[in-house]
């Protein structure tokens, strides 16, 4: 991971929002949240144009489960980024502030 440690990034997304730049876009990783009403953990990743303004492109990942570990597993291992998993592309991602 460019400008950050991948293990610290993974720890961060377990609890809070983190953003990266990847292949000309910005990605907003929403931290894993627990909903008392549904009794589920959930997270999502939203894709934006790489501009100062928040120009929404699409939601690329949305996942919920009764298990926080299950959410994290899918977040890191599902083929989210052009048919590749987070770990397959993280070396090309730049951890950014927004």
C-alpha positions as CSV (number, residue, x, y, z in Angstrom):
1,X,0.0,0.0,0.0
2,X,1.3,3.4,-1.0
3,X,1.6,6.0,1.8
4,X,0.6,3.5,4.5
5,X,0.9,0.1,5.9
6,X,-1.6,-2.5,4.6
7,X,-2.0,-4.1,8.1
8,X,-2.8,-0.7,9.7
9,X,-5.3,0.0,6.9
10,X,-7.1,-3.3,7.5
11,X,-7.2,-2.6,11.2
12,X,-8.6,0.9,10.4
13,X,-11.4,-0.3,8.1
14,X,-12.6,-2.7,10.9
15,X,-13.8,0.4,12.8
16,X,-13.8,3.6,10.7
17,X,-13.9,5.1,7.3
18,X,-10.7,5.0,5.2
19,X,-10.1,6.3,1.7
20,X,-7.7,5.2,-1.1
21,X,-6.8,6.2,-4.6
22,X,-6.7,3.4,-7.2
23,X,-6.5,3.5,-11.0
24,X,-7.7,7.1,-11.3
25,X,-10.6,6.8,-8.8
26,X,-11.1,7.4,-5.1
27,X,-12.7,4.6,-3.0
28,X,-14.4,5.2,0.3
29,X,-14.2,2.2,2.6
30,X,-17.0,2.6,5.2
31,X,-15.9,1.1,8.5
32,X,-17.6,-2.1,9.7
33,X,-20.7,-1.0,11.7
34,X,-23.1,-2.9,13.9
35,X,-26.8,-2.3,13.7
36,X,-28.6,-3.0,17.0
37,X,-31.9,-3.1,15.1
38,X,-31.0,-5.8,12.5
39,X,-28.3,-7.4,14.7
40,X,-25.9,-7.4,11.7
41,X,-22.5,-6.0,10.8
42,X,-22.2,-4.2,7.5
43,X,-19.9,-2.3,5.3
44,X,-19.6,-0.8,1.8
45,X,-17.2,0.6,-0.6
46,X,-18.2,3.6,-2.8
47,X,-16.3,4.7,-5.9
48,X,-15.8,8.4,-6.7
49,X,-14.1,10.4,-9.5
50,X,-10.6,11.5,-8.5
51,X,-11.5,15.1,-7.9
52,X,-11.7,17.4,-4.9
53,X,-15.5,17.3,-5.1
54,X,-17.5,14.2,-4.1
55,X,-18.5,13.0,-7.6
56,X,-20.2,9.7,-7.0
57,X,-19.6,6.9,-9.6
58,X,-21.1,3.8,-8.0
59,X,-21.3,1.5,-4.9
60,X,-18.9,-1.3,-5.7
61,X,-19.4,-3.4,-2.6
62,X,-22.1,-3.8,0.0
63,X,-22.2,-6.7,2.5
64,X,-23.9,-7.5,5.7
65,X,-23.7,-10.5,8.1
66,X,-24.3,-11.5,11.7
67,X,-20.5,-12.0,11.9
68,X,-18.0,-9.2,11.8
69,X,-15.3,-11.7,10.8
70,X,-17.5,-12.8,7.8
71,X,-17.9,-9.2,6.7
72,X,-14.1,-8.6,6.9
73,X,-13.4,-11.9,5.1
74,X,-15.6,-10.8,2.1
75,X,-14.3,-7.3,2.1
76,X,-10.7,-8.5,1.7
77,X,-11.3,-11.6,-0.5
78,X,-14.2,-11.0,-2.8
79,X,-13.3,-9.9,-6.3
80,X,-14.3,-6.3,-6.0
81,X,-11.7,-4.4,-8.0
82,X,-11.8,-5.3,-11.7
83,X,-12.1,-9.0,-10.8
84,X,-9.4,-8.9,-8.1
85,X,-9.5,-9.0,-4.4
86,X,-8.2,-6.2,-2.0
87,X,-5.0,-8.1,-1.3
88,X,-4.4,-8.6,-5.1
89,X,-4.5,-4.8,-5.7
90,X,-3.5,-3.2,-2.3
91,X,0.1,-2.6,-3.5
92,X,-1.3,-0.2,-6.1
93,X,-3.6,1.6,-3.7
94,X,-2.6,4.9,-2.1
95,X,-4.0,5.5,1.3
96,X,-5.3,9.1,1.3
97,X,-7.0,11.7,3.5
98,X,-10.0,13.4,1.8
